[in-house]
Amino acid sequence: MSVNEFPVESLRDRKRRQTRERIIETAFALFRERGFDAVTVDEIAQRAEIGRTTFFRYFGDKQEVVFSTEDDFLTALTTAMREAPTEPLQTLARALATSRRLLLALCTEAARDPGHYAVYHRLVTEHPELEDRHTRKTRLYADLLEKHLLAHGTPPPTATLAAQLTLACYQTAWRLGGHDATAVLREANDAFDLLLGATPSVQPADKPSPS
C-alpha cells in the first residue's frame, strides 16, 4: 500500500481523538496525584476543560478510563498474530515459541508509555474492582492466543496448555516487574527462558559449594 492509499484522518476525527487523549492524560494525572477513589468525573472533566456530558460521550465511568488502552493492546496482539509465521504449530515447543512472540508484543506495547503503565499498575494492585477487570482482560488474551494456536493446527490439549503457560509467564512478569514496564518485558522473556530450560538474562548469585 502506498503512502497516498492510507486513509487521511478528518478534522472531526482528529478533534475527537485529541479530546479522548486529553481526558485520559488528565485522569491519569489526577489518579497519580490523589488516587483513584478521591477523583471524580466532574474533576476530570473540569481539568480537561470539557463538559461532563462530553466525558460520557467517550467513557461510561472513570474505571473505563483506567482501561482505555485495551484497544491498543488488542491491536498489538492481532497484528502480532497476523505477522506470526504460518507454519503448523502441532508441538508444544512450536506453540510456546509463537506464544512467546505474542506475549512479548503485548509487553512491548505496555513499554511504549512507561509512565502510564506505572500508574495503571498501581491502580490495579490497590483496587480489587480494577484488579478483577485486569484479570478478566488477561484471560481474554489467553483465550485469543488459544484460538490462534488452534487455527494453526495445534491439538486442543496442547493449545490450552500453551495458552495457560503463557498466562502464567505474564503473571510472573507482572509480579516481578512491578510498575516498571521495561522490567515486565524483561521478566516475561526470562520467565519463558525458565519455562523452556534456557538461561535467564539475570542469574542469581552462585551458591557456595558444600565443603
N, C-alpha and C positions, 0 to 999 in steps of 0.2 A: 504494500500500500504506500503510495507516495504521500509526501507531506500535505499536498493540497487535498488529498482524499479524506484526511482526518476531519471529523465534524468540528465546526467552529462554535465555541460557546457563545450563546446570545447574551446580550446585555442583561436581560431579565434573569437568565440562569446564573450569570456571574454574580449579580447582586444577591440572589438567594444563597449561593454558595458562601459568599463573604459574610452574610448575616449569620448563617449557621456556624461558620467558623468562629465568628466573634462571640456568639453565645457559648460555644464550647470553651474557648480560651478564657472568657470571663468567669464561667462557672468553675473551671479548674483552678483559677487563681484564687477565687473565694474559698473553695474547698481546701486549698493548700494553707490559706491564711487562718481559717476558722473552723475547719472540719465540716463534715457532710451535714450533720444534724442541725447545725446552727445557721445554715444558709437557706434562704427561702427563694422561691421562684421570683417573687417580686424584687428581691435584692439583685438577683442575676439580671433580670430584665432592666432594672434601673441602671446598673453599672454598664450594661451593654448598650444602653441608650436605645432601647426598643420598648414597645408596649407589652403588657402581659399577654394580650391576645396574640401578638406576633410570636412570642415564645412558644405558645401552644400550637402554632402552625408547624413548628419544627420538632417539638418534643412533647410527649404526653406528661412528663414529670421530670424532676431533676435526676431521678435514677436513670432515665433513658440517656441523659447527657453523659453520665459516667460511662455508659456502654456505647457511646457514639461512634467508636471506631470499629464496631462489629462488621460493618460492610467492608471496611478496608481489609480486615483480616480474611473475610470470606473471599474477597477478590484476590488477595495474595495466595490463598490456598488453591483456588480454582485455576489461577494462572500457572502455579507450580505443577498442578495435576496435568494441565494441558501440555506443558513443556517437558513432562517426565518421559523417559524412554517408553516406547510402546511394546517392548519385549514381554513375553509371557512371564508372569510372576508366580510360578507354581510352587516354589520352595519358600520356606520361612526366611532363609537368608536373603533371597531376592526381594521378598515382601518388606523385610526390615530395611533393606538398603533404600528402597523407594520411600518408605515411611520416614526414614531419617531425613531425606531431602525435603519432604513436605513439612515436617516439623521445624526444620531449620529455616524454611521460608517464612513460617509464622513468626518465629523468634526474631528474624531479621526485620520483619515489618514492625515489631514492637520496638526494636532498637532505633528505628528511624526518628523517634521523638522520645529520647530518654527522660526528659522532664515530665512529659505527660504520663509516661509509663510509671514513673516513680510515685506520682500522686495516685494513679489508678491502683497500684499495688497496695498502697497504704489504705486507701478507702475500702478495698475489698477485704483485706485482712482484719480491718477494725469493725466491719459491719456485717453481721450474719446474713441479712437480706441481700446484700450485694455479693457476698461470698456464694450464696446459693445460686444466684443468677450466673456468676462466673463459672461455677461448677457445671451448670447445665450447658453453658456455652462450650466448654471444653469437651463435654460429652458429645455435643453436636459435631465438633470437628473430628472426633474419633469415629463417629458413625459415618461421616463423609469419607474418611480415609478407608474404612472397611468397605464401603460401596465401591470406591475406586479400585481397591485390590480385587474385589470380586469381578469387576468388569474387565480386569486384565488377567483373568484365568487363575486367580488364587483360590484354592479349595476353601470352602466356608470355614472350617475349623481353624485353618492357618490364617485366614484373613481376620477373623475375630481376635485370635491370639496376637497377631502383629499389631492390630489397632490398639488393643488394650496395653500391650507392652510400650507402645509409643506414648500413650496417655500417661503411663507410669513414668516414663523418661521426662515428659513435660512437667508433671507434678513434682518430680525430684528437682528439676531445674528451677521451678517456681519457688520452692522452699529454700534451696541453697543460694540461688542468685538474689533473692530478696527484691528490693526496689530497683536494683541496677540491671537495666535491660541488657546491657552488654554482657554482664555476668550470667544472666539467664541463658543467653545464646551459647556462651561457653559451656555452662553446666549441662545444657541439653546435649551438646556434642559429646561431652565427657561421659554422660550417662549412657549414650549409645556405645561408646568405646567399652565401657564396663560390661554392658549387656552382651556385646559381641566378643568379649575377651581380648580387646586391644588394650594398649597402654594409654591411660588418660593423659591430657596435656599437662596436668599438675599432679605430681607424685607426692604422696605423704612422705614424711621423714622416715629414713630407714630404721628399722628396729635393730637394736644391738643383738649380735649373735649370742646364743647361750654359751656360757663359759664351760 
